[in-house]
Amino acid sequence: MTTDNEKQVTAELQNQHIHRTVLDNGIVVLVAENPAADIIAARIFVGAGSYWESQEQAGLAHLLSAVLTKGTQKLSSLEIAERVESVGASLGTDAATDYFLLSLKTVTSDFEEILELAGQILRSPSFPEVEVELERRLALQAIRSQQEQPFTIAFDKLRQAMYQNHPYAMSGLGIEATVATFSRADLQQYHQTYFRPDNVVISIAGRVTPAAAVALVEQVLGDWEAPAVPLPTLKLPALAHQPGRTMTPQQTQQSIVMLGYLAPSVRGAEYTALKLVSTYLGNGLSSRLFVELREKRGLAYEVSAFYPTRQDVAPFVVYMGTAPENTAIALAGLQTEVELLCTSQISEDALQAAKNKLLGQYALGKQTNAQIAQIFGWYEIMGLGITFDTQFQKAVADLAAPELQQAACQYFLEPYVSLVGPESAVNSLVTPVSI
């Protein structure tokens, strides 16, 4: 969360007033009043998620998200579902890498009722044994299903090689060995540790005034007391740059070729430049990788790049799905395109096109009440603050080609490589480094 000393802050961000209030118990409340439609969306963020899991806990936050709505001290799973469905509202949970999320949306007249229900779920889940066992089995099935998907296998292997003992090494679903051991007591302990008012951000957007929204949150959660014990301090391992290749033979009709680079967190000086590089390289049909490797050379079934926003060191990934006989040339083609970013500057026309695309897509992601509540709550729980919205857009607009080239030269060193494909295609390449 941000450390603003003021209790209340109001920022005008692209014609959108965002009101920020900190309750006495530490809950941060963000409100964007939008009277256009009779709808209110809220996002309740908790500073939890797979980032806060030890290796032995891999998948615990995901399991908690599946069980959290299955009962409280006062309500059964069926009663919770009936309350939500009886007013046509929506309520759900999710465990992301860097945060935990409880989402709700309802018409204005029912917001108080659904917020009160969300408060019960947040504070006093009962974690019924039968529901824990059911969701644990479903999580194990999901893990096994992912192990049959070539892209997921390639990304899992890449992530494990890049992050080693860091929490980012694991899938949010966890692994069979850990998930199979989870119990109700594990969920209770995790909930007790991280679900506390001074670790919560509530972001609300819709037909409600800031004063009314804050009053409702006070009414529902104002008596929730933060424990005296401080939040656990994360002790993350240092990441050593040890690039190599992992090759996974699998009976598939295509090969997945994936390159990964350790890149800065959202607070890194080159974060914005690499976001723009990711857009230029692999975002859409006009991206550099799509045009050069698919359109011109016919190498790719699919080709893209992604650079997720993370609290800690983030992965910058480029990948391609290609015919098995093209595996080696696809790998060389991907590496060549990434290396070009350091050896030559992006043209001014290409730079401006990438800026227009990135900023246009960013603006389109803030159209609905749910999107507005999501993005500003996310910024807050990541410790960026509500002004990050305008700061990011200005930083993108101000970027020059040499800055992108400098970032590429700094971070796009020798890549981590992950290959998944038919045995003949994998064996045709150089013997991989053992990881």
VEXLUM-724863 format. One record per residue (C-alpha): residue in three letters; x, y, z; residue number from 1. Coordinates in steps of 0.5 Angstrom, whole numbers. Example, Ala and Ser with C-alpha at 12.3 -4.5 7.8 and 13.67 -1.06 7.14 Angstrom:
residues 2
numar_px_py_pz_kegu
ALA_25_-9_16_1
SER_27_-2_14_2
end
This chain:
residues 435
numar_px_py_pz_kegu
MET_0_0_0_1
THR_2_7_-1_2
THR_5_11_5_3
ASP_1_18_4_4
ASN_1_21_11_5
GLU_-6_24_9_6
LYS_-12_21_11_7
GLN_-16_23_5_8
VAL_-13_24_-2_9
THR_-17_26_-9_10
ALA_-14_26_-15_11
GLU_-17_28_-22_12
LEU_-14_22_-27_13
GLN_-16_23_-34_14
ASN_-23_26_-32_15
GLN_-24_21_-27_16
HIS_-24_23_-20_17
ILE_-21_18_-15_18
HIS_-22_19_-8_19
ARG_-17_16_-3_20
THR_-19_15_4_21
VAL_-15_11_10_22
LEU_-20_8_15_23
ASP_-17_8_22_24
ASN_-16_0_22_25
GLY_-12_1_16_26
ILE_-16_-1_10_27
VAL_-15_4_4_28
VAL_-22_6_0_29
LEU_-22_8_-7_30
VAL_-28_11_-10_31
ALA_-29_13_-17_32
GLU_-36_16_-17_33
ASN_-40_15_-24_34
PRO_-47_16_-25_35
ALA_-48_14_-32_36
ALA_-51_7_-30_37
ASP_-54_4_-24_38
ILE_-49_-1_-23_39
ILE_-43_-1_-17_40
ALA_-37_-5_-18_41
ALA_-32_-7_-12_42
ARG_-25_-10_-12_43
ILE_-23_-12_-5_44
PHE_-15_-13_-6_45
VAL_-11_-17_0_46
GLY_-4_-17_0_47
ALA_-3_-24_-1_48
GLY_-2_-29_-7_49
SER_3_-34_-9_50
TYR_8_-29_-8_51
TRP_7_-30_-1_52
GLU_8_-37_-1_53
SER_14_-42_1_54
GLN_16_-47_-4_55
GLU_12_-52_1_56
GLN_6_-48_0_57
ALA_5_-47_-7_58
GLY_-2_-47_-9_59
LEU_-5_-45_-2_60
ALA_-7_-38_-4_61
HIS_-11_-41_-10_62
LEU_-14_-47_-6_63
LEU_-16_-41_-1_64
SER_-19_-37_-7_65
ALA_-24_-43_-9_66
VAL_-26_-45_-2_67
LEU_-27_-38_1_68
THR_-34_-37_-2_69
LYS_-36_-44_1_70
GLY_-39_-42_7_71
THR_-38_-37_13_72
GLN_-39_-37_21_73
LYS_-46_-35_19_74
LEU_-48_-38_12_75
SER_-47_-44_8_76
SER_-45_-44_1_77
LEU_-52_-45_-1_78
GLU_-54_-39_3_79
ILE_-49_-35_0_80
ALA_-50_-37_-7_81
GLU_-58_-35_-6_82
ARG_-56_-29_-3_83
VAL_-52_-27_-9_84
GLU_-57_-30_-15_85
SER_-63_-27_-12_86
VAL_-61_-20_-13_87
GLY_-58_-22_-20_88
ALA_-51_-20_-17_89
SER_-44_-23_-18_90
LEU_-39_-25_-13_91
GLY_-32_-28_-14_92
THR_-25_-29_-12_93
ASP_-18_-30_-15_94
ALA_-11_-31_-13_95
ALA_-6_-28_-17_96
THR_1_-28_-17_97
ASP_2_-21_-13_98
TYR_-5_-20_-10_99
PHE_-11_-24_-7_100
LEU_-18_-21_-10_101
LEU_-25_-21_-8_102
SER_-30_-18_-14_103
LEU_-37_-16_-14_104
LYS_-42_-12_-18_105
THR_-49_-10_-17_106
VAL_-54_-5_-18_107
THR_-54_1_-13_108
SER_-60_-1_-9_109
ASP_-57_-8_-7_110
PHE_-50_-6_-6_111
GLU_-50_-5_2_112
GLU_-53_-12_2_113
ILE_-47_-15_-2_114
LEU_-42_-11_1_115
GLU_-44_-14_8_116
LEU_-44_-21_5_117
ALA_-37_-20_2_118
GLY_-35_-17_9_119
GLN_-37_-24_12_120
ILE_-33_-28_7_121
LEU_-27_-24_8_122
ARG_-27_-24_15_123
SER_-30_-30_18_124
PRO_-30_-36_12_125
SER_-31_-43_15_126
PHE_-27_-47_10_127
PRO_-32_-53_11_128
GLU_-28_-60_11_129
VAL_-32_-63_5_130
GLU_-31_-56_1_131
VAL_-24_-56_2_132
GLU_-23_-64_0_133
LEU_-27_-62_-7_134
GLU_-23_-56_-9_135
ARG_-17_-59_-7_136
ARG_-19_-65_-12_137
LEU_-21_-60_-17_138
ALA_-14_-56_-16_139
LEU_-10_-63_-17_140
GLN_-14_-64_-24_141
ALA_-13_-57_-26_142
ILE_-5_-59_-25_143
ARG_-5_-65_-29_144
SER_-9_-62_-34_145
GLN_-4_-57_-35_146
GLN_1_-62_-36_147
GLU_-2_-64_-42_148
GLN_-1_-57_-45_149
PRO_5_-56_-49_150
PHE_5_-48_-48_151
THR_4_-49_-40_152
ILE_10_-54_-40_153
ALA_14_-50_-44_154
PHE_13_-44_-39_155
ASP_13_-48_-33_156
LYS_20_-50_-35_157
LEU_22_-43_-37_158
ARG_20_-40_-30_159
GLN_23_-46_-26_160
ALA_30_-45_-29_161
MET_29_-37_-29_162
TYR_27_-37_-22_163
GLN_30_-43_-18_164
ASN_28_-42_-11_165
HIS_24_-36_-12_166
PRO_16_-36_-11_167
TYR_15_-34_-18_168
ALA_18_-40_-20_169
MET_12_-44_-19_170
SER_5_-44_-22_171
GLY_-1_-41_-18_172
LEU_-4_-47_-18_173
GLY_2_-50_-15_174
ILE_4_-57_-16_175
GLU_1_-64_-14_176
ALA_6_-66_-9_177
THR_4_-59_-5_178
VAL_-3_-59_-6_179
ALA_-4_-66_-4_180
THR_-2_-65_3_181
PHE_-6_-58_4_182
SER_-11_-58_10_183
ARG_-17_-54_13_184
ALA_-12_-52_18_185
ASP_-7_-49_13_186
LEU_-12_-45_10_187
GLN_-14_-42_17_188
GLN_-7_-40_18_189
TYR_-6_-37_11_190
HIS_-12_-33_12_191
GLN_-11_-31_19_192
THR_-4_-29_17_193
TYR_-6_-24_11_194
PHE_-13_-23_11_195
ARG_-13_-17_16_196
PRO_-15_-9_15_197
ASP_-8_-6_15_198
ASN_-7_-11_9_199
VAL_-13_-9_5_200
VAL_-15_-4_-1_201
ILE_-23_-3_-3_202
SER_-24_0_-10_203
ILE_-31_2_-12_204
ALA_-33_5_-18_205
GLY_-41_7_-20_206
ARG_-47_11_-18_207
VAL_-45_12_-11_208
THR_-41_18_-8_209
PRO_-35_18_-4_210
ALA_-38_20_2_211
ALA_-43_14_2_212
ALA_-38_9_0_213
VAL_-34_10_5_214
ALA_-39_10_10_215
LEU_-42_4_8_216
VAL_-35_1_8_217
GLU_-34_4_15_218
GLN_-41_0_17_219
VAL_-39_-6_15_220
LEU_-31_-7_16_221
GLY_-30_-1_21_222
ASP_-30_-5_27_223
TRP_-25_-10_24_224
GLU_-18_-10_28_225
ALA_-11_-10_26_226
PRO_-7_-15_30_227
ALA_-1_-13_34_228
VAL_3_-18_30_229
PRO_6_-15_24_230
LEU_6_-18_17_231
PRO_11_-23_16_232
THR_17_-20_12_233
LEU_19_-24_6_234
LYS_26_-27_5_235
LEU_27_-28_-2_236
PRO_33_-31_-5_237
ALA_37_-27_-10_238
LEU_37_-29_-17_239
ALA_43_-31_-20_240
HIS_43_-30_-28_241
GLN_45_-38_-30_242
PRO_41_-38_-37_243
GLY_41_-45_-41_244
ARG_36_-49_-45_245
THR_31_-54_-42_246
MET_28_-59_-47_247
THR_22_-63_-46_248
PRO_20_-68_-52_249
GLN_13_-69_-52_250
GLN_8_-72_-58_251
THR_5_-66_-61_252
GLN_4_-63_-68_253
GLN_8_-57_-66_254
SER_14_-54_-63_255
ILE_14_-49_-57_256
VAL_20_-45_-57_257
MET_20_-40_-51_258
LEU_26_-35_-49_259
GLY_26_-31_-43_260
TYR_30_-26_-40_261
LEU_30_-23_-32_262
ALA_27_-16_-33_263
PRO_25_-10_-28_264
SER_19_-10_-23_265
VAL_14_-5_-24_266
ARG_19_0_-20_267
GLY_25_-1_-24_268
ALA_27_5_-28_269
GLU_27_1_-35_270
TYR_20_-2_-33_271
THR_16_3_-38_272
ALA_21_2_-44_273
LEU_21_-5_-43_274
LYS_13_-5_-43_275
LEU_13_-1_-50_276
VAL_19_-6_-53_277
SER_14_-12_-51_278
THR_8_-8_-55_279
TYR_13_-7_-61_280
LEU_15_-14_-61_281
GLY_9_-18_-60_282
ASN_3_-15_-59_283
GLY_-2_-16_-65_284
LEU_-2_-17_-72_285
SER_2_-11_-74_286
SER_8_-13_-68_287
ARG_15_-14_-71_288
LEU_15_-22_-69_289
PHE_8_-23_-73_290
VAL_10_-19_-79_291
GLU_18_-22_-79_292
LEU_17_-29_-77_293
ARG_10_-31_-79_294
GLU_8_-26_-85_295
LYS_15_-26_-88_296
ARG_18_-32_-87_297
GLY_12_-37_-85_298
LEU_15_-40_-79_299
ALA_10_-39_-74_300
TYR_3_-42_-72_301
GLU_3_-36_-67_302
VAL_8_-32_-64_303
SER_8_-26_-59_304
ALA_11_-23_-53_305
PHE_9_-21_-46_306
TYR_12_-18_-40_307
PRO_7_-18_-34_308
THR_7_-13_-28_309
ARG_10_-16_-22_310
GLN_12_-13_-15_311
ASP_19_-17_-16_312
VAL_24_-19_-22_313
ALA_19_-20_-28_314
PRO_20_-25_-34_315
PHE_20_-22_-41_316
VAL_18_-28_-45_317
VAL_18_-28_-53_318
TYR_15_-35_-56_319
MET_13_-38_-62_320
GLY_9_-44_-64_321
THR_12_-47_-70_322
ALA_12_-54_-75_323
PRO_17_-59_-72_324
GLU_22_-59_-78_325
ASN_22_-51_-76_326
THR_24_-51_-69_327
ALA_32_-50_-70_328
ILE_30_-44_-75_329
ALA_25_-41_-70_330
LEU_29_-41_-64_331
ALA_35_-37_-68_332
GLY_29_-33_-71_333
LEU_27_-31_-64_334
GLN_34_-29_-62_335
THR_36_-25_-68_336
GLU_29_-21_-67_337
VAL_31_-20_-60_338
GLU_38_-18_-61_339
LEU_37_-13_-66_340
LEU_33_-9_-61_341
CYS_40_-8_-58_342
THR_44_-7_-64_343
SER_40_-2_-68_344
GLN_35_3_-66_345
ILE_27_3_-67_346
SER_25_7_-73_347
GLU_21_14_-70_348
ASP_15_11_-74_349
ALA_15_4_-71_350
LEU_16_8_-64_351
GLN_10_12_-65_352
ALA_6_6_-67_353
ALA_8_2_-61_354
LYS_6_8_-57_355
ASN_-1_9_-60_356
LYS_-2_2_-59_357
LEU_0_1_-52_358
LEU_-4_8_-50_359
GLY_-10_6_-54_360
GLN_-11_-1_-51_361
TYR_-9_2_-44_362
ALA_-15_7_-45_363
LEU_-20_2_-47_364
GLY_-18_-2_-41_365
LYS_-21_3_-36_366
GLN_-28_4_-40_367
THR_-33_0_-35_368
ASN_-34_1_-27_369
ALA_-31_-6_-26_370
GLN_-24_-4_-30_371
ILE_-24_2_-26_372
ALA_-24_-1_-20_373
GLN_-19_-6_-22_374
ILE_-14_-2_-24_375
PHE_-14_3_-19_376
GLY_-14_-2_-13_377
TRP_-9_-6_-17_378
TYR_-4_0_-17_379
GLU_-6_1_-9_380
ILE_-4_-6_-7_381
MET_2_-6_-11_382
GLY_4_0_-7_383
LEU_4_5_-13_384
GLY_-1_10_-11_385
ILE_-7_12_-16_386
THR_-3_17_-19_387
PHE_1_12_-23_388
ASP_-4_12_-28_389
THR_-2_19_-31_390
GLN_5_18_-29_391
PHE_5_11_-33_392
GLN_2_15_-39_393
LYS_6_21_-39_394
ALA_13_16_-39_395
VAL_10_12_-45_396
ALA_9_19_-49_397
ASP_16_21_-47_398
LEU_20_15_-49_399
ALA_25_16_-54_400
ALA_28_10_-59_401
PRO_35_11_-55_402
GLU_32_9_-48_403
LEU_29_3_-51_404
GLN_35_1_-54_405
GLN_39_2_-48_406
ALA_34_-2_-44_407
ALA_35_-8_-49_408
CYS_42_-8_-48_409
GLN_42_-8_-41_410
TYR_37_-14_-40_411
PHE_37_-18_-46_412
LEU_43_-22_-45_413
GLU_44_-29_-46_414
PRO_36_-32_-46_415
TYR_34_-38_-42_416
VAL_31_-42_-47_417
SER_25_-47_-46_418
LEU_23_-52_-52_419
VAL_17_-57_-52_420
GLY_16_-61_-58_421
PRO_17_-68_-62_422
GLU_23_-72_-60_423
SER_26_-71_-67_424
ALA_25_-64_-67_425
VAL_28_-63_-59_426
ASN_34_-68_-61_427
SER_36_-64_-67_428
LEU_38_-59_-63_429
VAL_44_-58_-59_430
THR_44_-62_-52_431
PRO_41_-58_-47_432
VAL_44_-55_-41_433
SER_42_-59_-35_434
ILE_37_-55_-30_435
end
